[in-house]
Amino acid sequence: MRSPGPRKIRWACKPAVHALLLLPFASLLTGFFTNSLGVNPVESITHTSGDWALRILLMTLAITPLARLTRSGWMIQFRRLVGLYCFFYVLLHFLTYLLFDLSFDFGDLLEDIIERPYITVGFAGFAILFALAATSTVAIRQRMGRAWTRLHQAVYAAGILGVVHFLWITRVDDTEPFIYGFVLVILLGYRAAKKLQKKRGRTPGRMFHSQKIRTP
């Protein structure tokens, strides 16, 4: 019996990925309408959406290394989908803050960005993810060419900003943001190692030694 191909695996997994990534939002929605989000529902929505935005961002960054290590190229096809869910949760996080904390007062938003460092780094991360989501379509990717690749490498900067933002707003226990930071360091280290390996593979000396010596 033949094993299912990458395309069949992808289509079989896609509904499960949607369902899993929508679970936190469904939980928030249910809690909101059943008044079970605790004493401060707005704070619960803000924290939960921010936590999941960072978790899913790290999932997005982990897809390529995991696909390479397991030789499962079909997993790469989910990177855009997971990335868009990350933006969905970070947008929910930002809009909750903008609506309930600032009442859509953009003057107060600008003041917070200037005066509060944790808001500064959080907004910078949001701006990066907004740019990545806005340029995520195939048509825009083809139109931008290499500039698209350079822009989307900024996702790592968004990860760093997200971890710093989480660390600065944590008041009691820093364990969780440090765990996320540790995971991010591993992912950044993997990317740096692959980039260095690729760079070394292009050196003239390595290219010369890799060639077969032909006798005249």
C-alpha positions in Angstrom: 0.0 0.0 0.0 1.4 3.4 -1.1 1.9 6.0 1.6 0.0 9.3 1.0 1.9 12.0 -0.9 2.8 15.4 0.5 -0.2 17.0 -1.2 -2.6 14.6 0.5 -0.9 15.0 3.8 -1.1 18.8 3.5 -4.8 18.7 2.7 -5.5 16.3 5.5 -3.6 18.4 8.1 -5.0 21.8 7.0 -8.4 21.6 8.8 -6.6 20.4 11.9 -4.2 23.4 11.8 -7.1 25.8 11.4 -9.0 24.2 14.3 -6.0 24.2 16.6 -5.1 27.8 15.9 -8.7 29.0 16.3 -9.1 27.2 19.7 -7.7 30.1 21.8 -10.0 32.6 20.0 -13.0 30.3 20.4 -12.2 30.0 24.1 -12.0 33.8 24.5 -15.2 34.3 22.6 -17.0 31.7 24.7 -15.6 33.2 27.9 -16.7 36.7 26.9 -20.3 35.7 26.2 -20.6 33.5 29.3 -18.9 36.1 31.6 -16.2 33.6 32.6 -13.1 35.6 31.8 -12.5 36.6 35.4 -12.7 39.8 37.3 -11.1 41.8 34.4 -12.2 40.4 31.0 -10.4 43.0 29.1 -7.1 42.1 30.8 -7.7 38.5 30.1 -8.3 39.1 26.4 -5.3 41.3 26.2 -2.9 38.9 27.9 -4.3 35.7 26.2 -4.2 37.2 22.7 -0.7 38.5 23.3 0.5 35.2 24.6 -0.9 33.3 21.7 0.5 35.8 19.2 4.0 35.2 20.5 3.5 31.4 20.7 2.3 31.2 17.1 5.1 33.5 16.0 7.6 31.0 17.4 5.7 28.2 15.8 6.0 30.0 12.4 9.8 30.4 12.9 10.1 26.7 13.9 8.4 25.3 10.8 11.4 25.6 8.4 14.0 24.0 10.8 11.5 21.2 11.7 10.7 20.5 8.0 14.4 20.3 7.2 15.3 18.1 10.2 12.4 15.7 9.5 12.7 16.0 5.7 9.1 16.9 5.5 9.1 19.6 2.8 5.3 19.7 2.8 5.3 21.5 6.2 6.7 24.6 4.6 3.3 25.1 2.9 1.8 25.9 6.3 4.2 28.7 7.2 2.1 31.4 5.6 -1.1 30.1 7.2 0.4 29.9 10.7 2.0 33.4 10.2 -1.4 34.9 9.3 -2.9 33.4 12.5 0.0 35.0 14.4 -1.0 38.4 12.9 -4.7 37.7 13.7 -3.9 37.3 17.4 -1.5 40.3 17.5 -4.1 42.4 15.8 -6.7 41.3 18.4 -4.1 42.1 21.1 -3.5 45.6 19.7 -7.2 46.4 19.0 -8.2 45.4 22.5 -5.6 47.8 23.9 -6.6 50.6 21.5 -10.3 50.2 22.1 -10.6 49.6 25.9 -7.4 51.4 27.1 -7.3 54.3 24.7 -10.9 54.5 23.3 -9.3 54.8 19.8 -7.5 58.0 20.8 -4.5 58.0 18.5 -3.0 61.0 20.3 -2.8 58.9 23.4 -1.4 56.0 21.4 1.4 58.2 20.1 2.1 59.4 23.6 2.3 55.8 24.9 4.6 54.8 22.1 7.0 57.7 22.9 6.9 57.5 26.7 6.4 53.8 27.5 9.3 51.5 26.3 7.2 48.3 26.5 4.6 50.0 24.2 7.3 51.2 21.9 8.8 47.7 21.3 5.3 46.1 21.2 4.1 48.6 18.5 7.3 48.1 16.5 6.7 44.3 16.5 3.1 44.9 15.5 4.2 47.2 12.6 6.6 44.5 11.3 3.9 41.8 11.4 1.4 44.1 9.7 3.9 44.7 6.9 4.5 40.9 6.6 0.8 40.1 6.5 0.1 42.8 4.0 2.7 41.4 1.6 2.0 37.7 2.2 0.1 37.0 -1.1 1.8 35.2 -4.0 1.2 38.1 -6.3 2.9 40.6 -4.1 5.8 38.2 -3.5 6.4 37.8 -7.2 6.2 41.5 -7.8 8.6 42.4 -5.0 11.2 39.7 -5.9 14.3 39.7 -3.6 12.9 42.7 -1.7 10.2 40.4 -0.4 12.7 37.9 1.0 14.6 40.7 2.8 11.4 42.2 4.2 10.2 38.8 5.5 13.5 38.2 7.3 12.3 40.9 9.7 10.1 38.3 11.3 13.0 37.4 13.5 13.2 41.0 14.7 9.5 40.8 15.5 10.2 37.7 17.6 12.8 39.5 19.6 10.6 42.6 20.1 7.7 40.3 21.2 9.9 38.6 23.8 11.2 41.9 25.1 7.6 43.3 25.2 6.4 40.3 27.2 9.4 40.4 29.6 8.8 44.1 30.3 5.1 43.8 31.1 5.6 40.7 33.3 5.4 41.8 36.9 5.6 38.6 39.0 7.1 35.6 37.3 9.5 36.0 34.4 9.7 32.2 33.7 7.4 32.2 30.7 9.0 35.1 28.7 12.5 33.6 29.4 11.3 30.2 28.0 10.1 32.0 24.9 13.4 33.8 24.7 15.3 30.6 25.0 13.3 29.0 22.2 13.9 32.1 20.1 17.6 31.9 20.7 17.7 28.3 19.5 15.8 29.2 16.4 18.0 32.2 15.7 21.1 30.0 16.3 19.9 27.4 13.9 19.3 30.0 11.2 22.7 31.6 11.8 24.4 28.1 11.6 22.6 27.3 8.3 23.6 30.7 6.9 27.2 30.2 7.9 27.2 26.7 6.4 25.8 28.1 3.2 28.4 30.9 3.1 31.3 28.5 3.6 30.0 26.3 0.9 30.4 29.2 -1.5 34.0 30.0 -0.7 36.5 29.6 -3.6 38.7 27.1 -1.7 35.7 24.8 -1.0 34.5 25.1 -4.5 38.0 24.2 -5.8 38.4 21.2 -3.6 34.9 20.0 -4.4 35.7 19.7 -8.1 37.1 16.5 -9.6 40.6 16.8 -10.9 40.7 15.8 -14.5 43.9 14.4 -16.1 44.7 15.8 -19.5 
